[in-house]
């Protein structure tokens, strides 16, 4: 099981993807969990409504989303269980894209936020889900043993 979770292609192409996605989601996760950079913090974020009515209790789903962003970002940035981190991020982005941003169309036109940014982040997460962490990852070190 561990070998399947840490398997990766021997490529450097995943490095910039991991850095960009990891930094982005660590920052967003810290806003939602700790309230840094003018973020809502966990108490306020878990009081927000969920994107879909079936997601009950709302505090649980919103808490999972916040921690998925933070933990997923850390895992992706380190290249440790990259596929798991990318999966967590992909789930959050898919829910955000369909449940929140879809109604505003494709483009980000403040104050409305279309799907373009969420779609880009989802695509990066899916690429890492397929390829794994790549050459410069802890996954690669684990697999050498």
NULO-10753 format. One line per 5 residues: number of its first residue (from 0); for each residue y, z negated, x of N, C-alpha, C, CB. Coordinates in steps of 0.001 Angstrom, whole numbers, plus 500000, padded with zeros to 6 digits. Glycine has a CB too. Example, Ala and Ser with C-alpha at 12.3 -4.5 7.8 and 13.67 -1.06 7.14 Angstrom:
% NULO-10753
0> 494310/492200/513190/495500/492200/512300/496700/492200/513200/495527/490954/511308 ~ 497750/492920/512850/498940/492860/513670/500030/492130/512900/499402/494275/514084
END
This chain:
% NULO-10753
0> 498799/500000/500820/500000/500000/500000/501263/500000/500862/499999/498793/499068 ~ 501280/499152/501904/502446/499085/502785/502686/500422/503475/502264/497979/503831 ~ 501612/501072/503911/501755/502364/504587/502343/503416/503661/500407/502838/505116 ~ 501933/503413/502412/502474/504380/501446/503944/504105/501160/501671/504339/500136 ~ 504313/502836/501104/505692/502462/500812/506624/502791/501971/505774/500982/500486
5> 506132/502710/503186/506969/502948/504364/506777/504327/504981/506689/501905/505399 ~ 505932/505152/504398/505733/506487/504978/507042/507261/504939/504620/507265/504219 ~ 507241/508104/505950/508508/508823/506066/508307/510116/506829/509568/507956/506759 ~ 509175/511066/506564/509189/512302/507341/509903/512035/508656/509880/513462/506554 ~ 509496/512719/509711/510147/512560/511014/511359/513482/511081/509155/512867/512179
10> 512447/513042/510489/513674/513833/510463/514885/512937/510656/513792/514611/509146 ~ 515914/513510/511244/517181/512805/511392/518104/513090/510208/517864/513203/512707 ~ 517727/514010/509352/518579/514411/508226/518824/513275/507240/517954/515581/507498 ~ 517925/512311/507200/518096/511209/506258/519118/510172/506737/516764/510535/506018 ~ 519436/510190/508018/520343/509182/508569/521717/509195/507894/520507/509400/510062
15> 522424/510327/507823/523732/510289/507149/523611/509983/505659/524453/511615/507335 ~ 522520/510401/505038/522305/510088/503625/522128/508584/503428/521076/510844/503086 ~ 521335/507967/504296/521105/506523/504211/522388/505741/504449/520044/506095/505218 ~ 523165/506165/505443/524412/505457/505741/525382/505536/504561/525069/506038/507006 ~ 525590/506733/504038/526542/506912/502936/526097/506159/501682/526707/508402/502616
20> 524833/506310/501315/524334/505668/500102/524269/504153/500273/522952/506218/499737 ~ 523803/503696/501430/523692/502263/501681/525040/501564/501655/523025/502022/503009 ~ 526022/502107/502346/527353/501502/502382/527975/501493/500984/528266/502261/503371 ~ 527848/502605/500272/528412/502703/498926/527821/501648/498001/528172/504096/498349 ~ 526494/501490/498041/525866/500557/497107/525948/499106/497548/524435/500928/496913
25> 526037/498846/498823/526292/497478/499255/527681/497058/498759/526186/497351/500813 ~ 528668/497937/498913/530023/497629/498456/530067/497420/496942/530985/498751/498857 ~ 529455/498323/496175/529454/498184/494714/528648/496964/494270/528886/499451/494061 ~ 527541/496708/494936/526734/495540/494614/527465/494247/494905/525438/495576/495381 ~ 528209/494207/496017/528978/493002/496343/530094/492768/495333/529565/493110/497753
30> 530679/493836/494815/531690/493679/493761/531078/493027/492522/532308/495048/493393 ~ 529891/493492/492164/529260/493021/490934/528612/491647/491089/528224/494018/490478 ~ 528063/491356/492243/527370/490082/492445/528332/488985/492902/526246/490250/493469 ~ 529184/489290/493889/530038/488263/494488/531508/488343/494081/529943/488353/495968 ~ 531911/489436/493434/533310/489581/493031/534233/490020/494153/533803/488295/492476
35> 533681/490494/495265/534517/490946/496380/535247/492234/496000/533661/491166/497655 ~ 536313/492548/496718/537105/493773/496529/537487/493990/495056/536320/494989/497046 ~ 537996/492950/494441/538468/492982/493047/537361/493299/492048/539572/494003/492902 ~ 536134/493013/492399/535012/493245/491489/534917/492144/490442/533701/493338/492271 ~ 534099/492375/489431/534008/491404/488338/533233/490139/488676/533378/492046/487163
40> 532349/490173/489647/531484/489028/489916/530337/488990/488923/532283/487717/489860 ~ 529309/488237/489248/528073/488245/488461/528270/487704/487040/527010/487429/489170 ~ 529009/486614/486898/529193/486027/485560/529873/487006/484620/530015/484736/485645 ~ 530936/487632/485072/531644/488593/484221/530837/489866/484022/533002/488934/484821 ~ 530206/490358/485099/529456/491617/484990/528280/491484/484023/528948/492057/486374
45> 527609/490339/484041/526467/490165/483137/526894/489959/481695/525626/488993/483584 ~ 528178/489789/481449/528671/489699/480064/529050/491072/479512/529883/488758/479990 ~ 529045/492105/480352/529361/493458/479889/528244/493970/478988/529572/494417/481087 ~ 528561/494904/478094/527505/495495/477261/526637/496454/478081/528123/496237/476052 ~ 525392/496584/477686/524485/497505/478373/524745/498933/477913/523010/497117/478116
50> 524312/499927/478688/524535/501307/478283/523680/501756/477091/524269/502206/479445 ~ 522594/501061/476821/521698/501447/475731/521396/500233/474859/520385/502060/476285 ~ 521306/500426/473540/521066/499289/472637/519724/498587/472846/521146/499759/471220 ~ 518707/499292/473347/517396/498660/473518/517359/497679/474690/516338/499722/473718 ~ 518371/497672/475517/518409/496793/476692/518882/495405/476270/519342/497378/477800
55> 517930/494568/475918/518220/493209/475477/517297/492234/476188/518070/493081/473947 ~ 517719/491097/476631/519080/490591/476573/519969/491303/477591/519096/489082/476815 ~ 521213/491497/477210/522151/492272/478028/522362/491638/479400/523493/492406/477309 ~ 522465/490314/479466/522730/489647/480743/521621/489931/481750/522878/488134/480536 ~ 520378/490041/481283/519261/490303/482182/519353/491705/482773/517932/490126/481447
60> 519589/492684/481915/519664/494076/482374/520863/494306/483295/519744/495022/481174 ~ 521992/493707/482962/523178/493874/483801/523001/493149/485133/524432/493354/483073 ~ 522343/491996/485109/522043/491295/486355/521096/492085/487238/521449/489936/486061 ~ 520078/492690/486617/519152/493539/487378/519877/494726/487985/518008/494028/486481 ~ 520798/495309/487235/521563/496447/487759/522395/496030/488965/522475/497035/486666
65> 523071/494890/488875/523912/494408/489972/523088/494151/491230/524646/493130/489558 ~ 521976/493433/491074/521140/493132/492237/520412/494371/492750/520130/492047/491889 ~ 520076/495316/491874/519458/496574/492315/520408/497351/493205/519045/497432/491107 ~ 521685/497336/492859/522671/498025/493697/522780/497360/495062/524045/498043/493008 ~ 522893/496041/495083/523070/495334/496348/521810/495404/497210/523444/493878/496088
70> 520673/495041/496656/519415/495044/497420/519015/496471/497784/518281/494363/496612 ~ 519149/497388/496832/518830/498787/497112/519688/499342/498236/519012/499631/495861 ~ 520972/499012/498230/521867/499470/499292/521485/498916/500655/523288/499082/498972 ~ 521118/497632/500700/520705/497016/501972/519419/497667/502488/520497/495486/501797 ~ 518440/497839/501612/517168/498457/502021/517376/499880/502530/516176/498465/500847
75> 518177/500651/501819/518438/502039/502222/519181/502078/503557/519256/502779/501135 ~ 520203/501251/503709/520974/501249/504950/520095/500903/506149/522137/500259/504851 ~ 519227/499918/505993/518346/499518/507088/517184/500490/507300/517804/498133/506826 ~ 516869/501256/506274/515679/502103/506363/514415/501274/506242/515670/502882/507678 ~ 514499/500160/505527/513363/499270/505306/512937/499418/503851/513721/497775/505648
80> 511701/499848/503638/511239/500161/502280/512255/501072/501589/511022/498856/501452 ~ 512625/502126/502309/513664/503053/501850/513360/503612/500473/513824/504194/502837 ~ 512112/503961/500242/511759/504527/498938/511981/503528/497805/510305/504987/498943 ~ 511697/502272/498027/511931/501243/497020/513433/501103/496752/511331/499889/497473 ~ 514219/501023/497802/515673/500932/497649/516250/502136/496930/516332/500787/499002
85> 515771/503322/497300/516244/504549/496653/515832/504589/495186/515701/505785/497384 ~ 514653/504068/494875/514198/504022/493488/515087/503093/492654/512730/503559/493420 ~ 515416/501925/493187/516306/500993/492484/517657/501650/492193/516508/499707/493316 ~ 518202/502312/493200/519496/502979/493047/519400/504133/492052/520000/503493/494406 ~ 518332/504909/492130/518166/506042/491214/518089/505568/489764/516904/506842/491575
90> 517402/504471/489523/517307/503930/488160/518677/503531/487634/516361/502722/488124 ~ 519448/502836/488453/520785/502409/488033/521678/503623/487791/521420/501480/489093 ~ 521620/504611/488673/522480/505786/488527/522112/506627/487315/522409/506638/489773 ~ 520827/506737/487048/520395/507498/485878/520881/506820/484598/518857/507644/485859 ~ 520739/505513/484531/521210/504774/483355/522729/504874/483225/520781/503295/483440
95> 523454/504746/484322/524916/504834/484284/525367/506239/483899/525513/504443/485646 ~ 524708/507233/484461/525084/508615/484197/524889/508979/482727/524274/509557/485078 ~ 523715/508685/482193/523393/509058/480814/524051/508108/479811/521872/509067/480608 ~ 524023/506815/480105/524497/505832/479137/525993/505580/479140/523814/504565/479373 ~ 526676/505864/480257/528098/505546/480348/528959/506781/480581/528331/504551/481457
100> 528654/507559/481610/529540/508636/482050/529369/509959/481311/529334/508870/483489 ~ 528233/510192/480714/527912/511489/480105/528948/511924/479070/526543/511430/479454 ~ 529404/510996/478253/530337/511305/477161/531677/511833/477666/530569/510068/476313 ~ 531988/511609/478949/533272/512047/479504/533199/513417/480176/533771/511028/480499 ~ 532028/514031/480163/531895/515350/480777/531527/515262/482249/533182/516129/480620
105> 531750/516333/482956/531326/516418/484352/532325/515788/485315/531106/517859/484730 ~ 533599/516111/485175/534592/515738/486181/535136/514324/485998/535730/516716/486152 ~ 535555/513753/487113/536251/512471/487078/537725/512787/486868/536014/511626/488402 ~ 538225/512467/485694/539629/512643/485350/540158/511295/484889/539822/513742/484247 ~ 540681/510480/485833/541102/509136/485443/541988/509175/484205/541840/508455/486596
110> 541781/508274/483274/540978/507059/483331/539515/507272/482961/541568/506031/482429 ~ 539119/508481/482559/537710/508709/482218/536936/509095/483468/537570/509809/481134 ~ 535688/508683/483516/534853/508944/484681/533647/509768/484269/534409/507626/485349 ~ 533675/511057/484576/532559/511938/484274/531370/511660/485174/532980/513383/484408 ~ 530375/512529/485096/529108/512275/485787/529058/512747/487232/528010/512922/485041
115> 530098/513417/487737/529981/514052/489046/529634/513085/490171/531255/514747/489375 ~ 530254/511919/490233/529970/510971/491306/528583/510355/491138/531036/509870/491341 ~ 528261/509948/489917/526937/509374/489649/525832/510384/489935/526844/508895/488192 ~ 526059/511642/489600/525080/512694/489862/524866/512887/491363/525532/514011/489221 ~ 525936/512846/492124/525821/512983/493582/525028/511830/494185/527211/513051/494225
120> 525314/510617/493742/524587/509451/494252/523122/509486/493826/525246/508153/493761 ~ 522863/509925/492607/521479/510072/492138/520735/511097/492992/521449/510493/490648 ~ 521375/512213/493314/520738/513248/494130/520396/512730/495532/521652/514475/494235 ~ 521296/511965/496134/521020/511383/497453/519848/510413/497366/522271/510663/498007 ~ 519847/509579/496332/518749/508618/496162/517417/509345/495985/519016/507697/494950
125> 517406/510423/495212/516170/511186/495009/515702/511840/496306/516374/512256/493930 ~ 516637/512334/497115/516268/512921/498413/515600/511870/499303/517519/513508/499124 ~ 516125/510656/499311/515534/509579/500109/514222/509088/499515/516510/508418/500229 ~ 514104/509146/498216/512846/508793/497554/511743/509752/497989/513010/508818/496014 ~ 512087/511007/498167/511116/512029/498585/510824/511923/500086/511644/513446/498245
130> 511879/511825/500899/511723/511919/502355/511426/510595/503038/512954/512499/502950 ~ 511830/509484/502443/511699/508202/503121/512866/507973/504056/510385/508130/503891 ~ 512728/507008/504938/513828/506589/505803/514140/507496/506970/513543/505271/506322 ~ 513187/508288/507410/513428/509195/508530/513237/508555/509891/514807/509740/508441 ~ 513702/509269/510911/513497/508883/512310/514054/507494/512630/514140/509907/513223
135> 515308/507265/512318/515977/506027/512719/515876/504989/511609/517456/506294/513070 ~ 514663/504582/511293/514468/503614/510211/513439/502569/510614/514029/504325/508917 ~ 513525/501432/509963/512522/500396/510181/511174/500870/509633/512952/499061/509511 ~ 511209/501676/508573/509972/502250/508035/509193/503004/509116/510288/503192/506862 ~ 509899/503765/509925/509277/504547/511007/508623/503595/512025/510342/505463/511714
140> 509296/502502/512340/508726/501523/513282/507485/500865/512717/509757/500453/513633 ~ 507519/500532/511434/506355/499909/510786/505169/500847/510808/506680/499510/509340 ~ 505399/502126/510566/504323/503107/510526/503727/503426/511887/504820/504359/509908 ~ 504469/503174/512961/503936/503410/514305/502832/502436/514654/505041/503314/515333 ~ 502835/501258/514017/501854/500223/514324/500556/500476/513636/502368/498874/513941
END
